[in-house]
Amino acid sequence: MTKLKSRILETSDHPFFMDLIRTSLEWQEEECKAEDLTEYLSSYKMFNGEWRVWLDENHLLGVSYVLEWAPSNEKPWIGTIIVHENFRGKGYGRAILNEIGMVLSDNGHKAVFAGCPIQRDSWLLFLGKCGFEQFKIEEDDTSHKKFMISVKPL
């Protein structure tokens, strides 16, 4: 695997992101449908996080969203990581999380958090394989959905 590169997600990347969404039924059930992407992205503007697209040489691999400071606990959070189906299971998701972790560590952070719907076993397993430890369960006040909060030391 060559060194990953990333850049800020641009409007020209939306078709790629929409393709990622179409290939993940879980994402569609939890986050949004492909046709709702623009509205979905707009709903995150108030949080001052960073949407990034990830590449390996000339291949678009995935998309991430990271908050370096979340209002819930004033710590960094991984909000999203989604890898194209052609590149899943090849270590790219773990490599993306490692790159994010290195940047956060370089910025002085000691840990990063992630929240995952409790019923998404494959997502929780992925986070566990990437060094995240289950921290606690929280319930969303509005939807009453339960989330596993995980933390990874940096």
Buried (B, 14 or more C-beta within 10 A) or exposed (E): EEEBEBEEBEEEBBEBBBBBBBBBEEBBEBBBEBEBBEEBBEEBEEBEBBBBBBBBEEEBBBBBBBBBEBEEEEBBBBBBBBBBEEBBEEEBBBBBBBBBBEBBBEEEBEBBBBBBBBBBEEBBEBBBEBBBEEBEEBEEEEEEEEBBBBBBEB
